[in-house]
Amino acid sequence: MKDPEICQIAEKIMPIIPHSVLLCPNTKYNELIGAGINQGQMKAMLHNRALQNVLRRMWPEEPDAILIDQFAEKNTYYRYLAKESDVVRDKVFFATKAEGLHLSVAAASIIARYKFVEAFSEMETELKMPLTKGAGPKVDQVAAQIIKKYGTATLEKYTKKHFANTEKANRLARL
């Protein structure tokens, strides 16, 4: 599905499906990476917090099971959460490509993409310029434009600075 269709579906299902969306702004992401927390740890923390939020919203009902679209092995996921005081473990299952196994994961994926598209659009509005998703030469060129127009410090608000794109953009901005 393309983003416009995903957004249409998300707007229809969000009012009727208990959900929790947690976004990690790039500034916070960069701060956490600098503190030695990797992407897997961040995803585990965000998933755990989202599960807590959804369970609270559903209470007193309880789900028969919780299916996580696996991005790390089960033991690794829980190791990432070792310092957390409240970890959701009851009835939790992991599967790769879980959106193809259960509608709840597909719905969560649609809602997450919708929120990403929304946040991306907000960044374009703030910067007053179109942005390019993903990686590659076009992304590097747009990042270089941001540096030239607003400076390197602004780029950190809109990018994950440890990615190779940041170095490429800095080189392009100096040309």
N, C-alpha and C positions, 0 to 999 in steps of 0.2 A: 504494500500500500504506500501511496505517496502522502506527504505531509498534509495536504488539504483534506484528504479523506480521513486520515488519522484524527485530525483536529475535529472534524464533524462528528465522528463516532465518539470521541472523548467527551465532547460537550453534551452528548446525549446520555452517556453512561455515568458520568461523574456525580450527578445528583442522586443516583439510585444505588451506587456501589460504595460501601465503606472503603475509604482509601486514605493514604497519607503519602504526600509527596515532600521529600526533603531535598532541597537543592544545596549544593556546596558551591558557593561563589568562588570564582577563580582566585580572589585574594586569599580566602580561607584555605583553598586547595594548596596554593603556593606556600602558605604558612605551614600547613601540615606536612607537606613534602620536605620543607626545610627542617622540620622537627624530626624527620626520620620515619614518618608514617607513610607507608606505601599505598598505592591505589586499592589493592585488595583489602587492606585494613580499613580504609575509608568506606569502601562499599559495604563491608561487613557491619561497620558501625551504623551507617545510614539504614541498611536493611533492618538491623535489629531495632533501631529507634522507630522506624516506620511500622514494623510489626507490633511494637508496644502500643503505638498510637491507634492502629486498626483494632487491636484487641480491646482497648479501652472504649472505642466507639461502638463496638459490637456488644459489649457487656450488657446484660448478663448472658447473652448467647455466647457460645464457644464454637470455634470451627472444628469440624471433624478432623481436619489435617491442615497443615501449612506447607505449601510447596514453594521452594525457592529455586529460581532459575540459576543453576549452579555456575558460579564464577570461580570457585575455589573448592577443593576437597572439603568434606564435612569437618574433619579434624583441624584443618587449616583455618576454616571459617571460625570455629569456636576458639582456636588459639588466638586469632586476631581480636577476639572479644574478651580475652582473659582478664583485662583490667576493668572491664565494665561491671557495674554493681548489679545490673538487672539484665539478664540474657534470656531471650525467648528460646526454649529448648523443647517444650512439650509438643509432641505431634508434628515436629518439623522434619520435612523430607527435602532432599536435594535431587535435582535432575537437570541434565543439560537439555537445551532446547525445550524447556518446560512449557513455553507458550503453546507448543503443539500438543501438549499432554493434558492441559487443563485450562478452561476458559478464564479462570481467575487470574492466571499468570498472563494470558494474552491481554486481558483487560488492563492489568497493571502496566504492561508494556506500552499499551496505547496511551494510557494516562501519562506515563513518564515521558513518552515522546512528545505529547502535546505540551507538557510543561517545559520541555527543552526548547521546542519551537517558539513558545511564548517568551521565554527568557532570551532567546537568540534575537527575536524581534525587538525586545526592549533594548538590547545592546546596540542594535542598528540605529534605533531612535536616539539613544544617548550620544552615539558617535556621529550621527547625521551622515551615515554612509552605509552602503550595502556591505555585508560581510559574507565570506565564503566558508562553508562548513567543511570539516575534514582536514586533510593534509595535502600538501603538494605545492607546486609553484604559485598557483593563484592565491592560496592562503598566505604564503610567504610575502607576496606582493601587497596584499591588503594589510598585513601586519606592518610592513615597511611604511605604508601610507599613514597608518596610525602613529607610528614613531615620528615621522616627519611633521605631522599635523599637531600632535598632542604631547609628544615626548615618550621616552622609554617607560617612565613611571606609570603612565596611563595604560600602556600595553599590558602591564602586569595585572591590571584589573580585568582585562578581557581575554587573557591567554594563560595557559599553563606554561610557566616560564622554563621548566626543565625540559620541555619538548625541543626537538631539533629545530623546529620552525622558528623559535625565538632567535637563535643564533643567525639563521639564514636571513630573517627579517632585519636584524641589526646590521648585517653586512649590506643588504640591499639599500637600507636607509642611508648609509654612508656614501653610496655611489653618487 
